[in-house]
Amino acid sequence: MKQRSYLAIEDVTVEFPTKQGPFCALQSIDLSVERGEFVALIGHSGCGKSTLLNVVAGLVKPSRGVLFLDGDVISGPGPDRAVVFQDHSLLPWLTVEENVRLAVDKTAGDKSKAERRDWVLHNLELVQMAHAARKRPGELSGGMKQRVGIARAIAMKPRILLMDEPFGALDALTRAALQDVVMELQATLNNTVLMITHDVDEAVLLADRVVMMTNGPAARIGEDHAVAMARPRDRLKALDMAEYAAARHAVVHFLHERYRNPTVGRAA
Ligand SMILES: Nc1ncnc2c1ncn2[C@@H]1O[C@H](COP(=O)(O)OP(=O)(O)OP(=O)(O)O)[C@@H](O)[C@H]1O
């Protein structure tokens, strides 16, 4: 019998009820992610990336199909699937430390108060934010808030880390710094990650595989490209690597030739 993958998305279809009748967002999606694999999901706006991520998060129920995580059926949200959103969603009245602590309290089991505090600070150190533990979100830059959002997610020791355009609102340089943080975390923790991005370079630099979605409605997985670049990766060295160019070419070709942006050329 075939061994099921760590994350197995099997024949998932999502239809949303609308006034005009059911709207099919995703059609028969099959996707497997192995433990420790980093998968980037890319596709034009509105194709269904967030819907797919939300199905894995348990926030959207599939109309058809089933999902397994480490052998367990996904039937609703749970702390084993931490989500990092584009909007950091930190509670503004709590300090950085308290924000992360809130997530740790949900998952820490029988850890003592001191152990929880150490764990929170350890995770803030991993994203280089321990120095700001006492600050409130209002005192932080956008990039710093996203770092805290990532610390909060990994502090839960999720079975899978789900990231929905985590750096979409950041300027290019901050974004690059955050990508480096994610690569460092991956080298240490080897998380299983499913990340949505619109950025081809980000997808290729960070991911083991870039999964490309067709335009909706009834979006499907169009192509699945393995990025054959060794780790650790360096953004400057990557630019000269044939594997980087090949992966980039495959994704750009898919997005701009095979599945052009459906909104381009449409009357306003
Ligand atoms: N609750 C809902 N009810 C009806 N339609 C929905 C609902 N949620 C999403 N959709 C539709 O499903 C399609 C996919 O939406 P989704 O947000 O998953 O796309 P996306 O690829 O993440 O877009 P973007 O890149 O712009 O964030 C869109 O056409 C959207 O309008």
The ligand as an SDF file (V2000), in Angstrom:
LIG
                    3D

 31 33  0  0  0  0  0  0  0  0999 V2000
  -16.3440   33.0260    1.3650 N   0  0  0  0  0  0  0  0  0  0  0  0
  -16.3480   33.1520    0.0440 C   0  0  0  0  0  0  0  0  0  0  0  0
  -17.4980   33.1930   -0.6320 N   0  0  0  0  0  0  0  0  0  0  0  0
  -17.5370   33.3060   -1.9890 C   0  0  0  0  0  0  0  0  0  0  0  0
  -16.4250   33.3590   -2.7580 N   0  0  0  0  0  0  0  0  0  0  0  0
  -15.2390   33.3180   -2.1300 C   0  0  0  0  0  0  0  0  0  0  0  0
  -15.1280   33.2160   -0.7070 C   0  0  0  0  0  0  0  0  0  0  0  0
  -13.8000   33.1880   -0.3850 N   0  0  0  0  0  0  0  0  0  0  0  0
  -13.1220   33.2830   -1.5480 C   0  0  0  0  0  0  0  0  0  0  0  0
  -13.9810   33.3580   -2.5940 N   0  0  0  0  0  0  0  0  0  0  0  0
  -13.6190   33.4420   -4.0160 C   0  0  0  0  0  0  0  0  0  0  0  0
  -12.7630   32.3380   -4.2820 O   0  0  0  0  0  0  0  0  0  0  0  0
  -11.7410   32.7190   -5.2060 C   0  0  0  0  0  0  0  0  0  0  0  0
  -10.3820   32.4370   -4.5840 C   0  0  0  0  0  0  0  0  0  0  0  0
  -10.1410   33.3570   -3.5100 O   0  0  0  0  0  0  0  0  0  0  0  0
   -8.7800   33.3360   -2.6840 P   0  0  0  0  0  0  0  0  0  0  0  0
   -8.8540   34.4140   -1.6790 O   0  0  0  0  0  0  0  0  0  0  0  0
   -8.5200   31.9630   -2.2140 O   0  0  0  0  0  0  0  0  0  0  0  0
   -7.7240   33.7100   -3.8300 O   0  0  0  0  0  0  0  0  0  0  0  0
   -6.1600   34.0730   -3.6990 P   0  0  0  0  0  0  0  0  0  0  0  0
   -5.4720   33.3450   -4.7840 O   0  0  0  0  0  0  0  0  0  0  0  0
   -5.6990   33.8370   -2.3130 O   0  0  0  0  0  0  0  0  0  0  0  0
   -6.2010   35.6330   -3.9910 O   0  0  0  0  0  0  0  0  0  0  0  0
   -5.1450   36.7850   -3.5880 P   0  0  0  0  0  0  0  0  0  0  0  0
   -3.8240   36.3680   -4.1690 O   0  0  0  0  0  0  0  0  0  0  0  0
   -5.6930   38.0040   -4.2550 O   0  0  0  0  0  0  0  0  0  0  0  0
   -5.1330   36.8780   -2.0950 O   0  0  0  0  0  0  0  0  0  0  0  0
  -11.9650   34.1990   -5.5050 C   0  0  0  0  0  0  0  0  0  0  0  0
  -12.6850   34.2910   -6.7230 O   0  0  0  0  0  0  0  0  0  0  0  0
  -12.8040   34.6770   -4.3510 C   0  0  0  0  0  0  0  0  0  0  0  0
  -13.6430   35.7490   -4.7350 O   0  0  0  0  0  0  0  0  0  0  0  0
  1  2  1  0
  2  3  1  0
  2  7  2  0
  3  4  2  0
  4  5  1  0
  5  6  2  0
  6  7  1  0
  6 10  1  0
  7  8  1  0
  8  9  2  0
  9 10  1  0
 10 11  1  0
 11 12  1  0
 11 30  1  0
 12 13  1  0
 13 14  1  0
 13 28  1  0
 14 15  1  0
 15 16  1  0
 16 17  2  0
 16 18  1  0
 16 19  1  0
 19 20  1  0
 20 21  2  0
 20 22  1  0
 20 23  1  0
 23 24  1  0
 24 25  2  0
 24 26  1  0
 24 27  1  0
 28 29  1  0
 28 30  1  0
 30 31  1  0
M  END
$$$$
